[in-house]
Amino acid sequence: MTKKVKYQQPTIELLVVETEEGFSAGSATVVSPNNNQQIFDEWETLPDDNRVINW
């Protein structure tokens, strides 16, 4: 005969964290990509990757 364990009902806990608006803005850094200290606001566009990937 096996001993029964007392039932403990599951609980749900919720944690709400409020942050100020610029929380992640302070963690970003901008590094100038060239010697003239110019910052470009365009992304490099590379050709589409059309490889077949076997899973």
C-alpha positions in Angstrom: 0.0 0.0 0.0 1.4 3.4 -0.9 1.2 6.4 1.3 -0.9 9.3 0.0 0.6 12.8 -0.1 -1.5 15.7 1.0 -2.9 17.7 -1.9 -1.5 21.2 -2.4 -3.5 23.3 -4.8 -1.5 25.2 -7.5 -1.1 28.9 -7.1 -0.6 31.7 -9.7 1.6 34.6 -8.8 2.0 37.8 -10.7 4.8 40.4 -10.5 4.3 43.8 -12.0 7.5 45.8 -12.6 7.1 49.5 -13.6 10.0 51.3 -15.2 10.6 54.8 -16.4 10.2 55.5 -20.1 13.9 55.7 -21.1 15.0 52.4 -19.4 16.5 50.8 -22.5 17.6 54.0 -24.2 20.5 54.3 -21.7 21.9 50.9 -22.6 22.4 51.8 -26.3 25.7 53.0 -27.7 26.5 54.5 -31.0 30.0 53.9 -32.5 31.2 55.9 -35.5 32.0 53.4 -38.3 34.7 55.5 -40.0 37.6 57.8 -39.3 35.7 61.0 -40.1 33.3 60.4 -37.2 30.3 60.2 -39.5 27.3 58.3 -38.4 25.0 56.9 -41.1 21.3 56.4 -40.6 20.8 53.7 -43.3 21.1 50.0 -42.9 23.2 48.0 -45.2 21.0 46.1 -47.6 22.4 42.7 -48.4 21.0 40.4 -51.1 18.3 37.9 -49.9 19.5 34.6 -48.5 17.8 31.9 -50.6 19.5 28.9 -49.2 17.6 25.7 -48.4 18.0 24.8 -44.8 17.4 21.2 -43.9 16.1 20.7 -40.4 
